Amino acid sequence: TAWAVALMRKIFKPGHRYWKSGVMLLDLAPKGAEQLALFDTPPIIIEDRRSDVMRVVDTINDKWGRGTLGIGSAGLQGARGWSMQRRMLSPRYTTQWAEMPTAQA
């Protein structure tokens, strides 16, 4: 985070629009709640990696304040100072038959 802030201070130019971004941690699950296949990585190695990630998250939250990093599915607390941008919304033709593109001969 410190590096990201330092780099943004270097490249920041007044008058330019900047967008919020984030980092996603996927496949988070409670310890021991995983169904393995025949050739999966042993659970001990996976748990060690997960513990390392959680230790980093806890260290960052301890240093810069609770809630600096969190789990995306936990939602946002309080009023948001931003709103979702919908002008670049992807088409829904994979879920809406009426929006399916058609080819004309």
Secondary structure as the mmCIF struct_conf table of DSSP 4:
data_model
#
loop_
_struct_conf.conf_type_id
_struct_conf.id
_struct_conf.beg_label_comp_id
_struct_conf.beg_label_asym_id
_struct_conf.beg_label_seq_id
_struct_conf.end_label_comp_id
_struct_conf.end_label_asym_id
_struct_conf.end_label_seq_id
HELX_RH_AL_P HELX_RH_AL_P1 ALA A 2 ILE A 11
TURN_TY1_P TURN_TY1_P1 PRO A 14 GLY A 15
BEND BEND1 ASP A 27 ASP A 27
TURN_TY1_P TURN_TY1_P2 LYS A 31 GLY A 32
TURN_TY1_P TURN_TY1_P3 LEU A 38 PHE A 39
BEND BEND2 ASP A 40 ASP A 40
HELX_LH_PP_P HELX_LH_PP_P1 THR A 41 PRO A 42
HELX_RH_AL_P HELX_RH_AL_P2 PRO A 43 TRP A 64
TURN_TY1_P TURN_TY1_P4 ARG A 66 GLY A 67
BEND BEND3 THR A 68 LEU A 69
HELX_RH_3T_P HELX_RH_3T_P1 GLY A 72 ALA A 74
BEND BEND4 GLY A 78 GLY A 78
BEND BEND5 GLY A 81 GLY A 81
TURN_TY1_P TURN_TY1_P5 ARG A 87 MET A 88
HELX_LH_PP_P HELX_LH_PP_P2 LEU A 89 PRO A 91
TURN_TY1_P TURN_TY1_P6 TYR A 93 THR A 95
HELX_RH_3T_P HELX_RH_3T_P2 TRP A 97 GLU A 99
#
